[in-house]
Amino acid sequence: MLRSFIALGGCQHAGLQLISTVRKMRNWVNHPAFMFRKLRQHRAAFDDPPLEQELWQFVHPSLTDATNLFEKRLLGFRSAVEHVLSQKGNQVVDAHFQLQRMADVVIQLWAQTAVLSRASRAYSIGLPHNDHELQLAHSFVFSNAPALKGLLEDLFVGEERNGDENLRMIAEKAMREKSYPPAHALERNY
């Protein structure tokens, strides 16, 4: 329930900020140049996006690599949100699996923000064991990077390729049968 609230609140905020972008992406026939530019940006968001926010300036220099990786994932999330909103529009409320993924990404990005800011402050003011906090921050950001990238790719590929369609069909069958549909493994059929 909390994940749905996080994702829907974020979609509402993003929808207000990206309304003109989403309208152009949904009406790609009238805006082909814009659409090609967006496709290039979405691809670049996963390969090697330009770090336009320059977040490395706001942390201690020893955390530059972790902060750059964090910013790459942040830009990838922005592209993923644009993509999901352009695909689903107002029907994004019914895309529960997509919303869950979006909430998971937001939670991970928020946790990385907290870890990076704490480690940067601890090192900057010279708290005891600040080198340990730097190692923890690097470890946290780099160990969560593959999972975060996987979630972002699942937001892009669509329901058929990431398994959401199968899960939806399994759930619908269980609801229709009002029980666990498969027979028991020890049941005999003769």
C-alpha positions in Angstrom: 0.0 0.0 0.0 2.8 2.4 0.9 4.6 1.6 -2.4 1.4 2.4 -4.3 1.1 5.7 -2.5 4.8 6.6 -3.2 4.5 5.7 -6.9 1.2 7.4 -7.5 2.3 10.6 -5.6 5.5 10.6 -7.7 3.5 10.0 -10.9 1.2 12.9 -10.1 4.1 15.2 -9.4 6.0 14.1 -12.6 2.8 14.3 -14.6 2.4 17.9 -13.7 6.0 18.7 -14.6 6.2 16.6 -17.8 2.7 17.2 -19.2 3.9 18.8 -22.5 6.6 16.1 -23.0 4.2 13.3 -22.4 1.6 14.8 -24.8 4.3 15.1 -27.5 5.4 11.5 -26.9 1.9 10.2 -27.0 1.3 12.1 -30.3 4.5 11.0 -32.0 3.0 11.3 -35.5 2.8 15.1 -35.2 6.2 15.4 -33.4 8.6 13.0 -35.1 11.8 15.0 -34.5 11.0 15.3 -30.8 10.3 11.6 -30.6 13.6 10.6 -32.2 15.4 12.9 -29.8 13.7 11.4 -26.9 14.5 7.8 -28.1 18.2 8.8 -28.2 17.9 10.3 -24.7 16.3 7.2 -23.4 18.9 4.9 -24.8 21.7 7.2 -23.5 20.1 7.1 -20.1 21.2 3.5 -19.8 24.4 3.5 -21.7 26.3 6.6 -20.6 24.1 9.6 -19.9 25.6 13.1 -19.7 25.7 14.1 -16.0 23.8 17.3 -16.3 23.0 17.8 -12.6 26.7 17.6 -11.6 25.8 16.2 -8.2 29.5 15.4 -7.6 29.9 19.1 -6.7 27.8 18.7 -3.6 29.6 15.8 -1.9 33.2 15.2 -0.8 35.5 14.5 -3.7 36.3 11.0 -2.5 32.6 10.1 -3.3 32.7 11.3 -6.9 32.5 7.8 -8.5 29.5 6.8 -6.3 27.8 10.1 -6.9 28.2 9.8 -10.6 26.7 6.3 -10.6 23.8 7.6 -8.5 23.2 10.4 -10.9 23.2 8.0 -13.9 20.5 5.9 -12.2 18.6 9.1 -11.4 18.6 10.2 -15.0 17.6 6.6 -16.0 14.7 6.9 -13.6 13.6 10.2 -15.1 13.6 8.6 -18.6 11.7 5.5 -17.3 9.0 7.7 -15.7 8.6 9.6 -19.0 8.3 6.3 -20.8 5.8 4.8 -18.5 3.7 8.0 -18.4 3.8 8.2 -22.2 2.8 4.5 -22.6 0.0 4.4 -19.9 -1.2 8.0 -19.6 -4.0 8.2 -17.1 -4.2 4.4 -16.9 -0.9 4.3 -15.0 -3.1 3.8 -11.9 -3.9 0.3 -13.2 -0.3 -0.7 -13.9 0.4 -2.1 -10.5 3.6 -3.9 -11.3 5.0 -0.8 -13.0 4.1 1.3 -10.0 5.7 -1.2 -7.6 8.9 -1.1 -9.6 8.8 2.7 -9.7 8.4 2.8 -5.9 11.3 0.4 -5.4 13.5 2.6 -7.6 12.5 5.7 -5.6 13.2 3.9 -2.3 16.6 2.8 -3.5 17.5 6.3 -4.8 16.3 7.9 -1.6 18.5 5.5 0.5 21.5 6.2 -1.7 20.9 9.9 -1.3 20.9 9.5 2.5 24.0 7.3 2.6 26.0 9.6 0.3 25.0 12.7 2.2 25.8 11.2 5.6 29.2 9.8 4.4 30.1 13.1 2.8 29.2 15.1 5.9 31.0 12.7 8.2 34.2 12.9 6.2 34.0 16.7 5.7 33.7 17.5 9.4 36.1 14.7 10.5 33.8 12.5 12.5 35.4 9.4 14.0 35.5 6.4 11.6 34.6 8.5 8.7 36.7 6.3 6.4 34.4 3.4 7.3 31.4 5.5 6.3 33.0 6.2 3.0 33.5 2.5 2.4 29.9 1.8 3.4 28.6 4.5 1.0 30.7 3.1 -1.9 29.7 -0.4 -1.2 26.0 0.5 -0.9 25.8 2.5 -4.1 27.9 0.0 -6.2 26.2 -3.1 -4.8 22.7 -1.8 -5.5 23.6 -0.5 -9.0 22.8 -3.8 -10.9 19.5 -4.3 -9.2 18.5 -0.7 -9.8 19.5 -1.0 -13.4 17.4 -4.1 -13.8 14.4 -2.4 -12.3 14.8 0.5 -14.7 15.1 -1.8 -17.7 12.0 -3.7 -16.6 10.1 -0.4 -16.6 11.2 0.1 -20.3 10.7 -3.3 -21.8 7.0 -3.7 -21.3 4.7 -6.1 -19.6 5.1 -9.0 -22.1 8.9 -9.1 -21.8 9.4 -8.6 -18.0 6.9 -11.2 -16.9 4.1 -8.9 -15.7 1.6 -10.3 -18.2 2.2 -13.9 -16.9 1.8 -12.8 -13.3 -1.4 -11.0 -14.1 -2.8 -14.1 -15.9 -1.9 -16.3 -13.0 -3.6 -13.9 -10.5 -6.7 -13.7 -12.6 -7.0 -17.5 -12.9 -6.5 -17.8 -9.1 -9.3 -15.2 -8.5 -11.6 -16.9 -11.0 -11.1 -20.4 -9.4 -11.1 -18.9 -5.9 -8.4 -21.4 -5.0 -5.0 -22.5 -5.9 -5.6 -23.8 -9.5 -2.9 -26.6 -9.8 -3.7 -30.0 -8.5 -1.8 -31.3 -5.5 1.4 -33.1 -6.4 0.4 -36.3 -4.7 -3.1 -36.4 -6.2 -3.8 -39.3 -8.5 -5.6 -38.9 -11.8 -6.6 -42.5 -12.6 
